[in-house]
Amino acid sequence: MRSRYSAFVLDLTNYLRDTWHPSTRPTDIEPSPPGLKWLGLTVKRHEIQDATHATVEFVARSRWQGKGERLHETSRFVLEDGRWFYVDGDIHDR
């Protein structure tokens, strides 16, 4: 999760694509809009469901156009060929 957050901060769209599971990966991953500033990541919890499935609950904070934003999500990951892939996530309401 931390590496994907860092990739968002640095606009490393190729890394985001490579770590997104092919079954749910979007065709195009757009870079962050100009002026978006990532402010921090807090991992609230992580759980291993079994040998190949895990979840991570996090809050990512950003500022865009003078307004603070907060993304609170529980993400699902799957382990394939020794690599963890982001599958999807549930966004929590504020």
PyRosetta script that sets phi, psi and omega in degrees:
from pyrosetta import init, pose_from_sequence

init()
pose = pose_from_sequence("MRSRYSAFVLDLTNYLRDTWHPSTRPTDIEPSPPGLKWLGLTVKRHEIQDATHATVEFVARSRWQGKGERLHETSRFVLEDGRWFYVDGDIHDR")
pose.set_psi(1, -43.8)
pose.set_omega(1, -178.6)
pose.set_phi(2, -63.3)
pose.set_psi(2, -37.5)
pose.set_omega(2, 179.7)
pose.set_phi(3, -67.3)
pose.set_psi(3, -36.2)
pose.set_omega(3, 178.4)
pose.set_phi(4, -69.3)
pose.set_psi(4, -39.6)
pose.set_omega(4, 175.9)
pose.set_phi(5, -59.4)
pose.set_psi(5, -46.8)
pose.set_omega(5, 178.6)
pose.set_phi(6, -59.2)
pose.set_psi(6, -38.1)
pose.set_omega(6, 178.2)
pose.set_phi(7, -64.9)
pose.set_psi(7, -37.9)
pose.set_omega(7, 175.0)
pose.set_phi(8, -63.3)
pose.set_psi(8, -44.6)
pose.set_omega(8, -179.5)
pose.set_phi(9, -59.7)
pose.set_psi(9, -41.7)
pose.set_omega(9, -175.9)
pose.set_phi(10, -92.9)
pose.set_psi(10, 3.8)
pose.set_omega(10, -177.7)
pose.set_phi(11, 55.6)
pose.set_psi(11, 43.7)
pose.set_omega(11, 177.9)
pose.set_phi(12, -90.7)
pose.set_psi(12, 73.8)
pose.set_omega(12, -174.9)
pose.set_phi(13, -64.2)
pose.set_psi(13, -30.9)
pose.set_omega(13, 177.3)
pose.set_phi(14, -64.3)
pose.set_psi(14, -40.4)
pose.set_omega(14, 178.1)
pose.set_phi(15, -65.3)
pose.set_psi(15, -42.4)
pose.set_omega(15, 178.2)
pose.set_phi(16, -59.8)
pose.set_psi(16, -43.3)
pose.set_omega(16, 178.5)
pose.set_phi(17, -62.8)
pose.set_psi(17, -44.1)
pose.set_omega(17, -177.5)
pose.set_phi(18, -67.3)
pose.set_psi(18, -24.1)
pose.set_omega(18, -178.7)
pose.set_phi(19, -102.4)
pose.set_psi(19, 7.1)
pose.set_omega(19, 178.4)
pose.set_phi(20, -99.3)
pose.set_psi(20, 130.5)
pose.set_omega(20, -177.5)
pose.set_phi(21, -62.0)
pose.set_psi(21, 135.3)
pose.set_omega(21, -177.3)
pose.set_phi(22, -57.3)
pose.set_psi(22, -27.1)
pose.set_omega(22, -178.0)
pose.set_phi(23, -69.5)
pose.set_psi(23, -21.0)
pose.set_omega(23, -178.0)
pose.set_phi(24, -128.0)
pose.set_psi(24, 0.9)
pose.set_omega(24, -176.5)
pose.set_phi(25, -66.3)
pose.set_psi(25, 130.2)
pose.set_omega(25, 175.4)
pose.set_phi(26, -69.2)
pose.set_psi(26, 156.7)
pose.set_omega(26, 179.1)
pose.set_phi(27, -62.0)
pose.set_psi(27, -46.9)
pose.set_omega(27, 179.7)
pose.set_phi(28, -123.8)
pose.set_psi(28, 138.7)
pose.set_omega(28, 173.8)
pose.set_phi(29, -113.1)
pose.set_psi(29, 112.9)
pose.set_omega(29, -176.8)
pose.set_phi(30, -78.1)
pose.set_psi(30, 143.8)
pose.set_omega(30, 173.1)
pose.set_phi(31, -66.7)
pose.set_psi(31, 162.9)
pose.set_omega(31, 177.6)
pose.set_phi(32, -60.3)
pose.set_psi(32, 147.8)
pose.set_omega(32, 178.2)
pose.set_phi(33, -64.6)
pose.set_psi(33, 148.6)
pose.set_omega(33, 178.5)
pose.set_phi(34, -55.7)
pose.set_psi(34, 135.9)
pose.set_omega(34, 177.9)
pose.set_phi(35, 91.8)
pose.set_psi(35, -10.0)
pose.set_omega(35, 177.1)
pose.set_phi(36, -70.7)
pose.set_psi(36, 129.7)
pose.set_omega(36, 178.9)
pose.set_phi(37, -121.4)
pose.set_psi(37, 120.7)
pose.set_omega(37, 175.6)
pose.set_phi(38, -80.8)
pose.set_psi(38, 134.0)
pose.set_omega(38, -173.3)
pose.set_phi(39, -110.0)
pose.set_psi(39, -18.9)
pose.set_omega(39, 179.5)
pose.set_phi(40, 162.2)
pose.set_psi(40, 161.7)
pose.set_omega(40, 179.4)
pose.set_phi(41, -129.4)
pose.set_psi(41, 132.0)
pose.set_omega(41, 172.3)
pose.set_phi(42, -121.7)
pose.set_psi(42, 118.9)
pose.set_omega(42, 174.4)
pose.set_phi(43, -88.0)
pose.set_psi(43, 115.6)
pose.set_omega(43, -176.3)
pose.set_phi(44, -82.5)
pose.set_psi(44, -37.8)
pose.set_omega(44, 178.1)
pose.set_phi(45, -166.5)
pose.set_psi(45, 159.7)
pose.set_omega(45, 172.0)
pose.set_phi(46, -142.2)
pose.set_psi(46, 145.9)
pose.set_omega(46, -178.0)
pose.set_phi(47, -137.5)
pose.set_psi(47, 137.4)
pose.set_omega(47, 174.1)
pose.set_phi(48, -95.9)
pose.set_psi(48, 119.6)
pose.set_omega(48, 178.7)
pose.set_phi(49, -80.6)
pose.set_psi(49, -43.2)
pose.set_omega(49, 177.9)
pose.set_phi(50, -160.3)
pose.set_psi(50, -166.2)
pose.set_omega(50, -174.3)
pose.set_phi(51, -64.0)
pose.set_psi(51, -19.0)
pose.set_omega(51, -175.3)
pose.set_phi(52, -129.3)
pose.set_psi(52, 8.0)
pose.set_omega(52, -178.7)
pose.set_phi(53, -135.1)
pose.set_psi(53, 138.2)
pose.set_omega(53, 178.9)
pose.set_phi(54, -149.4)
pose.set_psi(54, 160.0)
pose.set_omega(54, 173.5)
pose.set_phi(55, -126.4)
pose.set_psi(55, 152.3)
pose.set_omega(55, 176.3)
pose.set_phi(56, -135.5)
pose.set_psi(56, 123.7)
pose.set_omega(56, 173.8)
pose.set_phi(57, -99.1)
pose.set_psi(57, 129.5)
pose.set_omega(57, -176.6)
pose.set_phi(58, -144.0)
pose.set_psi(58, 164.4)
pose.set_omega(58, 170.5)
pose.set_phi(59, -128.2)
pose.set_psi(59, 123.5)
pose.set_omega(59, 175.6)
pose.set_phi(60, -112.9)
pose.set_psi(60, 130.0)
pose.set_omega(60, -178.5)
pose.set_phi(61, -109.1)
pose.set_psi(61, 143.6)
pose.set_omega(61, 178.7)
pose.set_phi(62, -148.1)
pose.set_psi(62, 170.3)
pose.set_omega(62, 175.1)
pose.set_phi(63, -135.0)
pose.set_psi(63, 130.8)
pose.set_omega(63, 178.9)
pose.set_phi(64, -144.7)
pose.set_psi(64, 130.7)
pose.set_omega(64, -179.1)
pose.set_phi(65, 53.5)
pose.set_psi(65, 40.3)
pose.set_omega(65, 176.0)
pose.set_phi(66, 78.4)
pose.set_psi(66, 3.3)
pose.set_omega(66, -176.7)
pose.set_phi(67, -116.6)
pose.set_psi(67, 131.0)
pose.set_omega(67, 176.6)
pose.set_phi(68, -74.3)
pose.set_psi(68, 138.3)
pose.set_omega(68, 178.5)
pose.set_phi(69, -124.5)
pose.set_psi(69, 155.8)
pose.set_omega(69, -179.9)
pose.set_phi(70, -141.7)
pose.set_psi(70, 121.1)
pose.set_omega(70, 176.4)
pose.set_phi(71, -107.1)
pose.set_psi(71, 115.1)
pose.set_omega(71, 179.0)
pose.set_phi(72, -113.8)
pose.set_psi(72, 114.9)
pose.set_omega(72, -173.1)
pose.set_phi(73, -139.4)
pose.set_psi(73, 148.3)
pose.set_omega(73, 166.0)
pose.set_phi(74, -109.0)
pose.set_psi(74, 113.6)
pose.set_omega(74, -175.2)
pose.set_phi(75, -98.9)
pose.set_psi(75, 147.1)
pose.set_omega(75, 175.5)
pose.set_phi(76, -107.2)
pose.set_psi(76, 136.2)
pose.set_omega(76, 179.4)
pose.set_phi(77, -126.9)
pose.set_psi(77, 150.9)
pose.set_omega(77, 176.6)
pose.set_phi(78, -129.9)
pose.set_psi(78, 141.9)
pose.set_omega(78, 179.1)
pose.set_phi(79, -98.6)
pose.set_psi(79, 121.2)
pose.set_omega(79, 177.4)
pose.set_phi(80, -136.1)
pose.set_psi(80, 132.5)
pose.set_omega(80, 178.5)
pose.set_phi(81, 50.9)
pose.set_psi(81, 38.8)
pose.set_omega(81, 176.8)
pose.set_phi(82, 79.5)
pose.set_psi(82, 6.2)
pose.set_omega(82, -178.9)
pose.set_phi(83, -124.6)
pose.set_psi(83, 139.7)
pose.set_omega(83, 175.3)
pose.set_phi(84, -86.4)
pose.set_psi(84, 135.4)
pose.set_omega(84, 178.6)
pose.set_phi(85, -122.8)
pose.set_psi(85, 136.8)
pose.set_omega(85, 172.0)
pose.set_phi(86, -70.4)
pose.set_psi(86, 131.0)
pose.set_omega(86, 178.9)
pose.set_phi(87, -102.7)
pose.set_psi(87, -59.3)
pose.set_omega(87, 178.9)
pose.set_phi(88, -169.7)
pose.set_psi(88, -175.8)
pose.set_omega(88, -178.9)
pose.set_phi(89, -159.1)
pose.set_psi(89, 162.0)
pose.set_omega(89, 175.7)
pose.set_phi(90, -108.9)
pose.set_psi(90, 124.1)
pose.set_omega(90, 179.1)
pose.set_phi(91, -86.5)
pose.set_psi(91, 131.1)
pose.set_omega(91, 179.3)
pose.set_phi(92, -88.7)
pose.set_psi(92, 141.6)
pose.set_omega(92, 175.3)
pose.set_phi(93, -69.7)
pose.set_psi(93, 156.7)
pose.set_omega(93, -179.3)
pose.set_phi(94, -68.6)
pose.dump_pdb("model.pdb")
